[in-house]
Amino acid sequence: MSGRERYALTVDVHLILARDGATGPEVLLSRRAGPVYASGLWHLPSGHLDGPHEDVVDGVMREASEETGVAIDRTDVALATTVHHRSPHGRARVGFFFEVRRFTGEPDIMEPGLCDAMGWYALDALPEPMVAYCRAGLDAYRGGHPGAVHFQQPGDPVPHQPDGPVRTRLLTGPSPAGGTPPRARRRKAVACVRAATGLVRTLRREILGGGWRAPDDRRK
């Protein structure tokens, strides 16, 4: 081993508070404000660990309470994805993104000096401007990827830009024994349910509108 100081990374935790909206899945986002990094940009409720006494699940539960006022049980915290991020200034960190669908209380702005807006947004209609690091995590989450590398270059913008440089590399994971990963199975199941629901609605309209007749087995 060399005598150099061991390389260390900051560990972040990000809360993906999720619910089913009228048009699909929604996540809770807040807009940073005041004398903080990326002020004016949308971001997930998040923060870094307070020290070696705190694990990542404790950290995201604490951030949820401090920033949104909701209470979360450990058993309802699910690891969604992980992002290895490097900012345009060259500082790197690792972010753990946790999905939570069950919680107690209504989300509200608990730190008005650091946040000036909060709301639910559809995953396919995220607000801009958003911190690019956060967007990388949400893109990985939406695609069912277990992780991503998001290494920005000097001069890159902090906010995500749809027509800007592509710095996100989505990672894939091994399929469990038996085939399709759980998140992919869930997406397929949701698609099947939606297709079946559409078919039922179509048949209902045709039946009520008189455009459909039951087959008569007596006809030759």
Wavefront OBJ file of the C-alpha trace (Angstrom):
o trace
v 0.000 0.000 0.000
v 1.162 3.529 -0.722
v 1.525 6.177 1.926
v -0.937 8.440 0.194
v -4.160 9.460 1.903
v -6.980 7.092 1.012
v -9.430 8.474 -1.560
v -12.816 9.289 -0.010
v -16.189 10.207 -1.476
v -19.137 12.103 -0.060
v -22.222 9.894 0.295
v -25.564 11.442 -0.657
v -29.079 10.145 -0.073
v -31.992 11.115 -2.335
v -35.667 10.590 -1.547
v -37.922 9.461 -4.407
v -41.279 9.927 -2.722
v -43.570 8.304 -5.288
v -47.280 7.903 -5.889
v -49.617 6.894 -8.719
v -51.053 9.969 -10.430
v -53.917 10.357 -12.904
v -51.610 9.883 -15.903
v -48.910 7.697 -14.384
v -46.269 7.675 -11.635
v -45.425 10.944 -9.916
v -42.514 12.012 -7.693
v -42.152 14.803 -5.161
v -39.700 17.550 -6.111
v -38.554 20.702 -4.363
v -36.916 23.866 -5.702
v -33.717 24.952 -4.005
v -33.512 28.539 -2.815
v -31.296 30.860 -0.835
v -27.513 30.679 -0.372
v -27.154 27.036 -1.449
v -25.605 25.176 -4.356
v -27.880 25.079 -7.431
v -30.290 27.652 -6.030
v -33.364 28.002 -8.247
v -33.126 24.455 -9.597
v -35.506 21.556 -8.989
v -34.200 18.599 -7.049
v -35.301 15.595 -5.029
v -35.329 16.028 -1.247
v -31.782 15.005 -0.413
v -28.638 15.520 1.598
v -25.437 13.823 2.690
v -24.746 11.568 5.632
v -23.995 13.312 8.904
v -21.178 10.942 9.799
v -20.100 7.333 10.351
v -22.838 6.854 12.947
v -25.545 7.129 10.257
v -26.340 4.556 7.587
v -27.923 5.498 4.257
v -31.436 4.414 5.268
v -31.278 6.462 8.479
v -29.997 9.354 6.369
v -32.856 9.374 3.871
v -35.411 9.006 6.682
v -33.881 12.011 8.443
v -33.813 14.099 5.253
v -37.463 13.219 4.585
v -38.445 14.559 7.995
v -36.216 17.646 7.857
v -37.175 18.736 4.328
v -40.741 17.477 3.799
v -42.141 16.750 7.264
v -43.197 13.185 6.434
v -42.351 10.176 8.595
v -41.043 6.985 6.997
v -40.651 3.476 8.339
v -37.420 1.639 7.534
v -39.361 -1.273 6.050
v -40.860 1.071 3.413
v -37.489 2.290 2.106
v -36.443 0.574 -1.146
v -33.142 1.187 -2.928
v -34.048 2.359 -6.441
v -30.697 3.208 -8.037
v -27.197 4.508 -7.328
v -25.327 7.288 -9.172
v -21.583 7.961 -9.235
v -21.480 11.688 -9.939
v -18.750 14.204 -10.692
v -19.634 17.888 -10.819
v -18.297 20.383 -13.379
v -15.932 21.555 -10.611
v -14.334 18.104 -10.384
v -15.783 17.010 -7.038
v -17.168 13.467 -7.009
v -19.747 11.741 -4.827
v -21.983 8.688 -4.711
v -25.733 9.092 -4.405
v -28.189 6.460 -3.175
v -31.695 7.037 -4.542
v -34.462 5.468 -2.436
v -38.072 4.951 -3.481
v -40.726 5.368 -0.775
v -44.421 4.870 -1.491
v -45.802 4.654 2.045
v -45.346 7.516 4.482
v -47.134 9.386 7.245
v -48.130 13.047 6.893
v -48.464 15.455 3.985
v -45.284 16.754 2.321
v -44.680 20.449 2.983
v -41.817 22.948 2.868
v -40.034 22.603 6.200
v -36.998 24.756 5.363
v -38.377 27.908 3.682
v -34.956 29.527 3.700
v -33.593 26.740 1.495
v -36.670 25.743 -0.528
v -39.313 27.969 -2.126
v -41.526 25.436 -3.960
v -42.573 21.807 -3.687
v -44.940 19.631 -5.687
v -45.768 16.326 -7.360
v -44.630 15.879 -10.960
v -45.176 13.119 -13.500
v -42.025 11.177 -14.336
v -42.578 11.907 -18.029
v -43.128 15.650 -17.444
v -40.369 16.724 -15.057
v -39.928 20.460 -14.465
v -36.983 22.494 -15.636
v -34.465 23.683 -14.717
v -33.399 20.625 -12.732
v -30.036 19.680 -11.264
v -28.393 17.391 -13.847
v -27.192 15.001 -11.121
v -30.769 14.565 -9.903
v -32.050 14.088 -13.454
v -29.470 11.321 -14.021
v -30.817 9.479 -11.000
v -34.426 9.887 -12.101
v -33.588 8.710 -15.635
v -31.981 5.581 -14.181
v -34.951 5.050 -11.864
v -37.509 5.503 -14.638
v -35.661 3.047 -16.873
v -35.256 0.428 -14.149
v -31.462 0.675 -14.128
v -29.656 -0.254 -10.902
v -27.105 2.500 -11.349
v -25.584 5.219 -13.495
v -22.321 7.089 -13.952
v -22.770 10.836 -14.349
v -19.363 12.432 -14.859
v -19.588 16.057 -15.920
v -16.728 17.935 -17.549
v -15.304 21.375 -16.666
v -17.605 24.025 -18.089
v -20.695 21.800 -18.166
v -23.874 23.454 -16.870
v -25.133 22.448 -13.434
v -28.775 22.267 -14.624
v -29.927 19.508 -16.928
v -30.218 20.659 -20.535
v -32.137 18.430 -22.986
v -29.946 19.601 -25.871
v -26.741 19.727 -23.823
v -23.877 17.254 -23.547
v -24.860 13.694 -22.634
v -22.974 12.771 -19.481
v -25.194 9.994 -18.100
v -24.177 6.391 -18.678
v -26.938 4.068 -17.517
v -25.763 0.784 -16.052
v -27.383 -2.617 -16.251
v -27.395 -5.335 -13.647
v -27.457 -9.118 -13.779
v -30.814 -10.803 -14.223
v -31.800 -12.899 -11.214
v -32.060 -16.660 -11.599
v -35.323 -17.224 -13.396
v -35.067 -14.398 -15.876
v -36.616 -10.945 -15.981
v -35.637 -8.408 -13.294
v -38.460 -7.447 -10.856
v -38.777 -3.834 -12.081
v -39.082 -4.993 -15.699
v -41.734 -7.523 -14.672
v -43.640 -4.771 -12.911
v -43.515 -2.509 -15.987
v -44.768 -5.382 -18.149
v -47.580 -6.128 -15.704
v -48.643 -2.465 -15.660
v -48.682 -2.387 -19.480
v -50.843 -5.535 -19.582
v -53.316 -4.078 -17.085
v -53.573 -0.842 -19.074
v -54.147 -2.768 -22.314
v -56.843 -4.898 -20.683
v -58.506 -1.802 -19.232
v -58.583 -0.176 -22.681
v -60.137 -3.291 -24.210
v -62.842 -3.407 -21.542
v -63.674 0.270 -22.115
v -63.915 -0.286 -25.881
v -66.226 -3.275 -25.488
v -68.368 -1.379 -23.004
v -68.810 1.538 -25.413
v -69.733 -0.806 -28.252
v -72.206 -2.788 -26.137
v -73.918 0.314 -24.734
v -73.929 1.957 -28.143
v -75.548 -1.027 -29.828
v -72.574 -1.656 -32.089
v -71.940 -5.156 -30.823
v -74.119 -8.267 -31.000
v -73.570 -11.517 -29.120
v -72.947 -14.475 -31.482
v -75.966 -16.686 -32.201
v -74.921 -20.325 -32.146
v -78.151 -21.278 -33.890
v -77.108 -19.571 -37.089
v -75.685 -21.889 -39.765
l 1 2 3 4 5 6 7 8 9 10 11 12 13 14 15 16 17 18 19 20 21 22 23 24 25 26 27 28 29 30 31 32 33 34 35 36 37 38 39 40 41 42 43 44 45 46 47 48 49 50 51 52 53 54 55 56 57 58 59 60 61 62 63 64 65 66 67 68 69 70 71 72 73 74 75 76 77 78 79 80 81 82 83 84 85 86 87 88 89 90 91 92 93 94 95 96 97 98 99 100 101 102 103 104 105 106 107 108 109 110 111 112 113 114 115 116 117 118 119 120 121 122 123 124 125 126 127 128 129 130 131 132 133 134 135 136 137 138 139 140 141 142 143 144 145 146 147 148 149 150 151 152 153 154 155 156 157 158 159 160 161 162 163 164 165 166 167 168 169 170 171 172 173 174 175 176 177 178 179 180 181 182 183 184 185 186 187 188 189 190 191 192 193 194 195 196 197 198 199 200 201 202 203 204 205 206 207 208 209 210 211 212 213 214 215 216 217 218 219 220
